[in-house]
Amino acid sequence: MHGVVNWAVHFFMLDEGPLIWLSDFLIICASLGIVVVLTKFRLWKWLWDEWLTTVDHKKIGIMYMIAAILMLFRGGTDGLLMRAQLAWPNMHFLSADHYDQIFTTHGTIMILFMAMPAIIGFFNVAVPLQIGCRDVAFPYLNAISFWLFFFAALLFNLSFVVGGSPDGGWTSYPPYVENQFDPGPGENYYLVALSITGIGTIATGINFLVTILRMRAPGMTFMRMPMFTWSVFVTSVIILFAFPVLAVALALLLIDRDFGSHFFTVNGGGAPMQYVNLFWFWGHPEVYIVILPIFGLMSEVISTFSHKRIFGYSAMVVSMVAIAILSFVTWVHHFFTMGAGPGVNSFFGVSTMAIAIPTGVKVFNWIFTMHKGRLEFKTAMLWSLGVIPNFLIGGLTGVMLAVPPADYQYHNSYFLIAHFHYTLIGGTVFGVFSGLYYWWPKMFGVLLNEKLGRWHFWTFMIGFNICFFPQFFLGFMGMTRRMYTYPAGYGWGVVNLISTIGAFLMGVAFIIFVYNILWSARYGERDTTGDPWDGRTLEWATTSPAPHYNFAIIPTVKGRDAWWLMKQNGESINGPKGVPFRPIHMPNNSGRPFIMSALFFIMGAGFVFQWWILAIVGFVGVLICMAQRSFEYDDSHYIPVEEIEKTEAAAGRL
Ligand SMILES: [Cu+2]
């Protein structure tokens, strides 16, 4: 009996102190709250029918966005804990152990469970509408992608209160993370959760590649596609080349840990540097996976709010493709100090700097798009414009880091930390907010409040720069990343304090954003037109939110900025008056993606704790789901004409 209690105390980490108790308490409260609300308002059936079983790309997109915002909260809390710990010399607010866990989960969550779902959410929200089709190529697979991500995120987050978080850094380099030096389930959580979400991401890449290749409305040639769709196309290609490499690296490391092989252990004949190469062969392109879609959506936003077509369309496309190709030949810049020699380091230094050229082309094109445009500084536009100076600082310091001899100095210092936060926050997070303000009416039929949006933007913009600009100097002053405290007398104290103040301002900005969501849901302006910004691309042609089938009649595209052209010519989205509707073929909802992903979760938990029976149970369950699916012959239905007429009439489109 005593043994069991001891085990449970250790397993649920009750011996770890108040931070864990508080988390447990909050998790229990939140879970109970959700159950009570769902039961009280009789929403269980609605939740299952409308959301958990949906294969509608728009709803899947919304679920991705909600998950991304929740993970921004979790990852942001990690960030604030770290900044609190570093605010002053000799702080002991967090122990070294906890600090390690928190910077590991901060990085992992922000990249894999915040940035990724945010951009994939936008893929889902916008792409099928922009290319004038009714869903993605494989709607059922799309639901699987989402639920795999969702359960992987759940598994990863569980590590905080069950068994212990990973603590090997978000890059998880061996030999440190091999069993010998890092026992316990933490690192397994990392390997298993990333593998599961990675499967979903690869499927998403395939899905959107095929969707864009095969499902474009008649007349939408490649060179008439909206810039955002172009960026998703290019990004999907990068995903298909990059993510399988990550999958291999994680699998080999997991086999090392769970089954005692020696892929990456030197004294068993393995090579830890091999992991580092594989990791960054994915990791560098990954930064373009999360920035190219932002470049695409910025192009849409800047063109819409300048009321002009994008300047240099072909150059924008070519530069995106060039960035994609170059992104695969720069990975060694993450370990110039490995000692590969001057030839190799020079090659990777030059190829890294070369990316500045196509990126510069894009910046100039955005500026020329605004030139002589009728500019409208809506919140979405502010966030997109905010990317330009911030990302520029990130990009230019990136060129500084790309000089191998100089990198020997900056390597693993706070200069690097400041650099990549300028690209990832100044680029991706600013872009995600831009996209949220831009597409919010399309997603929910409601506009976010502009005044609160401006407060959100400026608080975040100022907080972000106060937080990260001083870190360049901390880097020059010799402060290295991942140190949990530092002595007084180095002169780092005040600079760190300033940085921490900036971080908390960003936290305030996040609260303003959440308040804006709640306020707007209740009092916000409803979007009755479907086209609140006088948009240019086809997603603005349909109602907000779009009907289940997106378009009653598939539009015919006659040029770039298809919807803008149609408005110029006074054409209706439903074609000339009197064109009859025809029944629309749509996929059925299915609970299997949810159930199958839950079984993946069970299998994953088995791998984390090395409970093989659990792993086998989950795996067999997954196989049964797949077999069931292959015998499912009736997975779609027709929407009758009367229903389409009713929907279109209600939207005032008859
Ligand atoms: Cu890189």
Residues whose N, C-alpha, C, O or C-beta is under 5 A from the ligand:
A	BS01	CU	H284 T330
